[in-house]
Amino acid sequence: GQQVMQIPQYQHVQEGEDFTTYCNSSTTLSNIQWYKQRPGGHPVFLIQLVKSGEVKKQKRLTFQFGEAKKNSSLHITATQTTDVGTYFCDNTDKLIFGTGTRLQVFP
Amino acid sequence: NAGVTQTPKFQVLKTGQSMTLQCAQDMNHNSMYWYRQDPGMGLRLIYYSASEGTTDKGEVPNGYNVSRLNKREFSLRLESAAPSQTSVYFCASSDWGANVLTFGAGSRLTVL
């Protein structure tokens, strides 16, 4: 069946290091959304990608949609402790959330 | 502008008890959703309502019922709570076709 898998499941980094999480789908996605959930909080929308090969940036965050629209990535440059949380991808067309990547940043 | 409001924030039930989680949004969104999130896990869709007057099952609907009371409100009912339903429940809403979800703060349910 339809699946959206994220890797890695967990990532621990030293503050200042870069971080990347990947979202992979078994089928072509019409669009993809990324959310961040702080510990104890609720998911908050970050960005939406729609076009094949699309790249969007938000300060230290870079989001990319694959050419085949089956995968996406979120890259954080020079992580900070405020980046701690779980990052989810979502394809609302299929009502499926990715499994999430939990990021821990050590000062 | 409150966004999505869920009540209660916390609830403890005994096995077999029933309860209703309430959700209301003030953004005039057409679609509403109920998710559950277990510790260290992702979000799993329980039920959704694409528009007022319609509801559909998600990935994990067993043991739950929903009511789309009007465009603003979407409630989730547990008729006979089980320990396996211990979880954090999130309500969300979106504009039809927009695919961007706005979440409530969550309701933490413990079933003993």
HADDOCK unambig.tbl for C-alpha pairs under 7 A between the chains (distance, minus, plus):
assign (segid A and resid 41 and name CA) (segid B and resid 105 and name CA) 6.74 0.50 0.50
assign (segid A and resid 42 and name CA) (segid B and resid 103 and name CA) 6.58 0.50 0.50
assign (segid A and resid 42 and name CA) (segid B and resid 104 and name CA) 6.92 0.50 0.50
assign (segid A and resid 42 and name CA) (segid B and resid 105 and name CA) 5.49 0.50 0.50
assign (segid A and resid 42 and name CA) (segid B and resid 106 and name CA) 6.63 0.50 0.50
assign (segid A and resid 43 and name CA) (segid B and resid 103 and name CA) 6.42 0.50 0.50
assign (segid A and resid 45 and name CA) (segid B and resid 101 and name CA) 6.93 0.50 0.50
assign (segid A and resid 92 and name CA) (segid B and resid 99 and name CA) 5.30 0.50 0.50
assign (segid A and resid 97 and name CA) (segid B and resid 43 and name CA) 6.24 0.50 0.50
assign (segid A and resid 98 and name CA) (segid B and resid 42 and name CA) 6.97 0.50 0.50
assign (segid A and resid 99 and name CA) (segid B and resid 41 and name CA) 6.94 0.50 0.50
assign (segid A and resid 99 and name CA) (segid B and resid 42 and name CA) 4.89 0.50 0.50
assign (segid A and resid 100 and name CA) (segid B and resid 42 and name CA) 5.96 0.50 0.50
